[in-house]
Amino acid sequence: MKRVIPFLFLALLLSSCAPRVAIVPIPVDTPPYQIIKMASAGTKDIKGFKAFVKVTAQERGKTPQSLDGVLYFERPDRFRFTGLAFMGFTVFDLVLTSDKFYFYRPSEGWLYTGSREYFKKFMAENGIQVDPEIIGRALFLEKKEGEEFLAEKSDGGYDIYQARVAPGILLPRMKAQYDAGLNLKKKVFYDSLARPYLYVTMSGRGREVLPAGETAGTKDLQSAALPASITAKDIAHGILLTVDFDKYIVNPEGLDKDFTIEGAQFKGIREVR
């Protein structure tokens, strides 16, 4: 695997959320800095988005379960998903901030909150095996301390790696596979022992259909393309997760205010430890 100066690929990895559609084929001798510029041009200004989605989860040997909802995401790691039932009634509301989570189910009435480290355990105890953070990892990836970015040309495209630096060794954390036109096709994530555990594929381009009066702060998806569908195969938990995006609103005004659960008549607040 050919080493490339790590900082050169920072822009590419930060903007690797989108399957881009190249206007013309990319020459095989295109230098790395030019590839990075082309790959990052359409997504570098995306700070976050609001999207209407359909989520389908299938655990090994079980019947698929689907749920419509509204997804909010703000880089680098703030997330909200409001699950909706028929006629738009809220099934549950989930918020993840940098250090905490909040979970509210109107039918129950309690607001649960705790540090982010307890989030997955809490969700599993409540029968929700899907890790919603998969969506964030699939769409955006921020460089972490102690990691490098590497690249090599592959058959018919490019492979971009994120690797963790350890004494005398580089441990892969993620591999992003692009075709010759720099369209992002697949990401593979690795655990601490460099074993692949999560395979994410992206297809299509999102389509933006904004209601009247909701154009402020948005961007044309021709220059800020996001996938129309994400499929994540979680080997560790035997779960296949599919997220179909119906509509994106990119960089909506007031996005930072969407990561609080307000206006509900809580029975009380329960701390999760």
N, C-alpha and C positions, 0 to 999 in steps of 0.2 A: 504494500500500500504506500503510495507516494506521499511524502509529507509535504504540506503546503503551509506557508506562514499562517499561524492560527488566526491572527487578527483580521486577515483578509476575508475570512469566512464568517466573521461575526455578523456582518450585515445580512448575509444570505440566511443564516440560521435564525436570526431574529425575524426574518420576513418569510419563513418557509411555510406559511399557513395556506398558501394558495396554489392550486393547479393553474398555472398560467398558460395561455395559448399564444405561442410564438407567431408573430406575423410572417416571418420568413425563417427558413431553416438556419440553425446556428452553425457556422463553419467549424470543422473539426479542430482547426488551429486557433480558435478563439482563446486569447489569454485569460487566466483566472480572474484578473481584476475586471475584465469586461463581462464575464459570465456573472459575477457578483452584482455588478451594476444593473444588468438586464433582469436578474432574478429579483432584486430588491426594489426595483423602480415602482412596481404597482402596489406594494404593501407596506412600505416604510412608514407611511403616515397613519396606519391603522392603530388607534389607541384602544379600541374596543368596539363592541357592536351589540345590537339587540336582534334576536332572530326568533321567528316562529318555527317550531320544529315538531317532528313526530319521532319519538324515541321507541325503538323496539328492542327488547332484551330477551334472549333465550338462554336459559341455563341448560347444561347438558342433560338430555333425557326428559326435558319438560316442555310444555306448550309455550310458544312465544307470547310475551305480554307487551302491549303497546300503550303509549300514553302521549297525548298532545300536550304542548306546553310552550312557554316563553323562556328563552335562554338569554341571559345577559353575561357578557364577559368583558373584563377590563384587564389589560396587561399590567403586571405580569401574571397575577394569580388570583384575581377576584372573580367570583363566579356566583351566579344565581340561577336557579331553575324553579319555575312555578309550574307545577303539574296541573293540568286542567281536565275536568270531566265534561260530560255532555252539558251543553248550554253555557259553558265557560265557568263552571263552578270550580273553585280551587280545591284540589285533592291534598296537596301539600306545598309548602314553600321552603326552599332550602337556600341558604346563603353561606358562602365560604369567603372569608377575608384572609388576609395574610397570616393571621394567627388564631382565628376562632371560626366556629361554625354555629349556625342558628337553624333550627328545624321546627316548623310549625305545621300541624295538621288540624284544620278547623273542626273536624268531627270529634277531635279529642280535646282541644282547647288549651293544651299546655305548650309553652315555648321552651324548647330544649336548647341549651347552649353549652359549649365547652371549648377547650383548646383544640386546635386543628389535629393534634396528634391522636385524639380520641375519636375522630370523626368516623373512620372506616369501621371501627368496632361498634360504634353506636348504630350505624346504618345496617350492619350485618345482624345485630340483635333485633332490629325492627323488620327483618325479612327483606331488606333492600341490598342485594349483592352487587349491584352495578356501581362502579366507581365513576362519578361524574367528572372527576378530574381528567379522565381519559380524553374528554373533549378538548380541554385546554392544552394537553400535551400534544394532541394531534394537530391543532390549528397553529399554535405558537410555541416557540421554545426559546427560553432565555438562557443565556450563558450563566453557568454557576461557577463559583470559586473553585479553583483546582481542576478546571476542565480546559481542553483544547479542541480546536476544530481542525479536521483533516479532510482531504479530498483525494479522489482518484477517478480517472475516466473508466467507465464500465462499458460493457457491450451495449451499444445503442444509447448511451447517456452518461450520467455522472452519479457517483455515490458520494454523499457528504456525511462525514462521521462527527459525532460528538464523543469525545473520549475523556475519561477521568484519569488524571495523572497520579500514579503511585510510584514509589521508588523502583526505578529500573523497568517500569512497564506502563503501558497505556491500556486501560480497560474501557471497552466501548460501552457507551450508555445509550446511543441511538445511531441508527443509520437511515438517512433519507435518500430515496432512490428517485432520480429524475430521468426523463427521457431526453432525447437529443434536442428537443425544443424547450428544455428547462420546465416541463410540466411535472409537478410533483405527483408521483404515483403512489408511493408507499413509504411508511416508516416502520422500522423494527426497533423495539426497545429491549434493553438487556438489564438483567439484575446485577447484583454486586459481584457475582461469580461469572459474569459475561455470558450468561445463558439467556437466549431470547424468550420473552414471556408475553409480549404484546405485539400484535401485528395490526397495523392500521393502514387501510387503503382509502383513497379519496377519489371521487369521480365527479365529472360534470362541473359546471360553473353555476354559482348561485344566481338567482334572479331577484331583482329589487323591484317591488311593487309598493310604492309608498302612498298612503292615503293623503288626501289634500291637507296642506298645512303642516306636513311632517317632513319637509325637505331640508330644514336647517341642520347643518352639521353633518350631512351625509355626503358620500362620495359615489361617483359613477363606478359601477362594478366592472366596467371595462378596464379601469386602472386599479381597482381594488378587488380583484377576483377572490372569491371564497368558494369552497366546494359546495356542490349541491347535495352531496351525500358523503357520510363517513361510516366506514364499517371497521369495528375494532374487535379482534379476536383475542380474548384474555385467556391464555393457556393455563395460567395458575389457578383460575377459578372456574374454568369451563364455561365461560360466558361469551356469547356473541352479541355485540351491541351495534345497532344501526341507528344513525341519526340522519333524518332527511330534513333538509332546510327548505322551507317554503319561501321565506322572505328575510332579507337582511336590512337593517338600518345601521349603517356604518358611522361610527363616531357621533352618536346621537347626543343632543344637548342634555345636560343634567345626568349623564350616565353615572357619575360618582354618587348620586343620591339614590340610586336603585339598589344599593346593597344593604338596605335596612328593612326589617319587617315592621311595618307600622300600621296603625288603624284597626288592629284586631283586638277583640275583647278577650284577653288571655285570662285563663283561670289562675295562672301564676307562671313563674319561671323556674325551671328545674336545671340545675347545674349538673353536667355530665363529667364524671371523673373516672 
